[in-house]
Amino acid sequence: MPQSALRLDNDFTRLFWGEALLAVDTLNLDAASFAQMERAARSGEGAGESLGGAAAPSTSIEESIAHMVRRTVAERGKQQNPVTDSGGMLLGRVLQLAPGRDEESIAPGDPIATLVSLTLTPLRIDRVRAVRCESAQLDVEGEAVLFASGAYARMPDDMPQRLALAVLDVAGAAPQVARLVRPGSVVAVLGAAGKSGVLCAAEARRTGGPSAIVVGVDSNPVGVEQLRALGLCDAVLVADACDPAIVRSAVLDATRGREADVTFSCVNVPGAEMSAILVTRERGIVYFFAMSTSFTKAALGAEGVGKDVDLLIGNGYARGHAEHTLALVREMPSVRALLERRLFSDRSA
């Protein structure tokens, strides 16, 4: 299968049944992957070439990330971070449709976003034009193939493409929240100030209504203040999700001793599994949306502390998830405004 394959064939001189050849404009990397590359770049591990591919005597964070992505795609024929094993998705334009897609509603020239991971998308990068650290996006020149089974979304005409791409990257989160949260639920969102965390908090408030208790936890003070300003959460806490004792104590203080019925972990660094488990009640649900989650740590950790909770693996796909999440952003102008400020104040824009 292409996701588990070490390397994919990215020779696009031939197309197979049902495939769509895309000109790639932007890669939207998943948060865990981009955070790992940023850490590596800051430590000097990613030094290499400039954005265009030439050697760089003094390498910036953006140039280091560009080098890491180009190296990964050259070696693997896809963007699958070798450390986090995760990818992201892309924005592109249809170049060619192989037989099997003739009756579809897309045509050459149409802009689309892929709704399947870059870890299973055959990809070639010819040039990295820009790296946008605040949005985890890279503007590139290259090509990719969308398999016949691959989901995609036509770009909406009522919002900027970069905003739509960022929203679609985490579109699977909000529908899962809507399935699990009920009026009166106690909901905890770890990593609540990040992109997926904000959307989870927004959906928890929309689905749970005024009777739900929504608690957001994040370690970023600036993000916490932005989240508080949205008014989605009953409490927003500054805490490190890698410190489960501190997180549990803070959440119980905020809820007057009630553990969460449902906890969503959107933390983009490893080690947050036990915080999500410890804040959740017996027979409650922990939904791990972040790709940084360790199944081993979650399963054995819950066993070790004697917590009988349902551990759900985050699925980036839910039926109708693109339309669901775009509608959520349209319905909540303050959420849209926050996402736009983050995207378009990007220092690399």
C-alpha positions, 0 to 999 in steps of 0.5 A: 500500500502506498502509505506504508511503502518506503518509496513511491514511483513519481515518474509522471510521464505515464498515468494509470486508470483513474489518476489525476495529474496535478501541478502542485502550488502549495504543500500544507504540512501536518503540525507534528511534522512541521514542528519536528522540522523546525526543531531540527532546523533550529538545532542545525540538523536540517542545514543544506540548500537554499530555497532554489536548491543551491548551496547556502553558506548561512542557512535560515530556518526556512531554508533548512526546512526547504532542504529537508522536504526536498531531500525527503521527496527526492528519496521517497517520492512522497512527503513522509517525514522520516521522524514523525512518519506523517505528511500533510496535504496539498493545493494544486491545479488539475493538469490531466485526467486519466481514463476513469475520471472522465465523468467527474466534475473536475477538469484541467485547470481546476484548483483542488485540495487533496484530502488524502495524506502526502504520505501516500501521494506520489510527488515531485518537487522542482523548486521551493519558492517560499516557506511559511512557518506560521502556517506550516505551508510551503509554496512549491513548483512540482507535480503530484498524482491523486489516485482514483480512490483519493478524496479531494475538495474544490477550492471555495470561492468565498475565502482565500485559498491559503485559508481554505487549505489550512482549514481543509488540512484539519477538516477531519477534526470538527466532524469527530467532535460533533459525533462525540460531544453532547449538551452538558458534556465536559470537554477538554481540548489539549493543544487548544490554541493550535489550528485543529485545537481551535476548530475542536473547541469551536465545534464543541461549543457549537454542538455542546451548546451553553450547557457544555463545559469546554476547557482548553489547555495550551502551553503557548501564552499568546495562543491562549490569549487569542483563544480566550478572546474567542469566548469559546471555552469556559476556561483556557489554561496555560499548561504543558501537556507533557506534564500530566499531573499539572494538567490534571490538577488544572483541569479539575480546578477549572471544572470543580472536580469533574473529569472530562467526558471527552478529551481531544488531544491536538498537541503537536509534540510527543508525550501528551498521551497521559495528560489526555488520559488522566483528565478523562473520566472512567468510561470516557473517551480520549480522541487522539487527533495529533500525529505525534501520538504514540499508541504504545504510550497511550495503551500501556499508560492507561493500563498503568494508571488503571483508567478504563477509557476508550482510546480513539485514533484520530482519522483525518477523514470523515464523510462530508468533513470538508464541507462540515469544517468550511461551514463551521468557519463561515458560521464563526467569523471570529474563528475565521478572523483568527486563522486569517491573522495567523496565516497572513501575518506570517513573517515569510509572506 
